């Protein structure tokens, strides 16, 4: 597969702080790296079966292998944070879905 239309995106990790009852509360996001990726809307019959009505909350990411990327991190796309879901590692690229969180 040939990766085209790669654009830079900010990869972030969540920062938490304890509240009065020692629960972890999201305090913001901290930028840890910049990645080059091709991000497209989720589509297809399989994705529709997996996500159903929530399909509009997901995007699909294609990118070259990167040591920074892992599940649970966040990518900033169009001023919205998306959480990285399960990563499929192919021979020459990674493919994974991201879900909007804010």
Secondary structure, 3 states (H helix, E strand, C coil): CCCCCCEEEEEEEEEEEECCCCCEEEEEEEEEEEEEEEEEECCCHHHHHHHHHHHHHEEEEEECCCCCCCCCCEEEECCEEEEEEEEEECCCCEEEEEEECC
